[in-house]
């Protein structure tokens, strides 16, 4: 080629193509989002991106049980499930998760090698936040990166040629290795001093009083639709998997919000409907924690109006192991959902909110 300009252009594009190929090869080899394979032995993986890393972990890591839910589940340690129930558990939390978020990840979980051939997922521990079941059936908390959730290899270019993936999830861990402890992945940032009444009240604003009361059935249609679309199909399609459904213990300030916004009966009825709907399945157990007065009425157990101290994640794990706080199925002995909810309503109605908020 005699034209030096054409030669320079050709060299540029050749070098650029080689650079792209090298970057792609590096990303595929290390695979920091586990999109193609399980983790390389010895690489200091940084795991801090729920939306991008959960699908790969669900598809390619080995486990027989899984923890699903919102930020109410991030402080579970999977080692507790091994210790107390001999389960090889993975945590795939999504902060603020909607039911559709749970469906998206269960699609991958139940198609993974952990649920194929002679293997079965033993247990799914699913935290249910009733407020999210009032949304649309296709609503997610955040837009998901579709290229990491689908099976289309052609849109993977958004991953394999991603500058942030290379800089933040390959080069940075190499330069400053501090591998994530997968037993406690996604744990909240709050340290011990944040779990205090003073801190919680300082950051809490009571909502304005709503005069019109929500009807008791106000949330039931949305809850029914979400269960039918996003939760029940996985329970029905996987009868050999036990689904351990639990309602987390929000602080008493959550119930102050409910009363101020005038939807106490609607919220109680939503709890009742979800519990009864799911407890009708043979492969479901329901656990109810919201009415534990000694927990919810002491704001020193919280970092904000809903997020509790990790010791209560440990406590709930112990309950799953020994079946404490289990909601009895219809016709079986034990405490029913009606009894739990009656106690919850009594606490919510009779608590002295003015006295508590006066300490702000």
Buried (B, 14 or more C-beta within 10 A) or exposed (E): EEEEEEEEEEEEEEEEEEEEEEBBEBBBEBBBBBBBEEBEEEBBBBBEBBBBBBBBBBBBBEBBBBBBBBBBBBBBBBBBBBEBBEBBBBBBBBBBBBBBBBBBBBBBBBEBEBBEEEEBBBBBBBBBBBBBBBBEBEBBBEEBBEBBBEEEEEEBEEBBBBEEBBEBBBEBBEEEEEEBEBBBBBBBEBEEEBBBBEBBBEEBEBEEEEEEEBEBEBBBEBBBBBBEBBBBBBBEEBEEBBBBBBBBBBBBBBBBBBBBBBBBBBBBBBBBBBBBBBBEBEBBBBBBBBBBBEBBBEBEBBBBBBBBBBEBBBBBBBBBBEEEBBBBBEEEEEEBBEBBBEBBBEBBEEBEBEEBEEEE
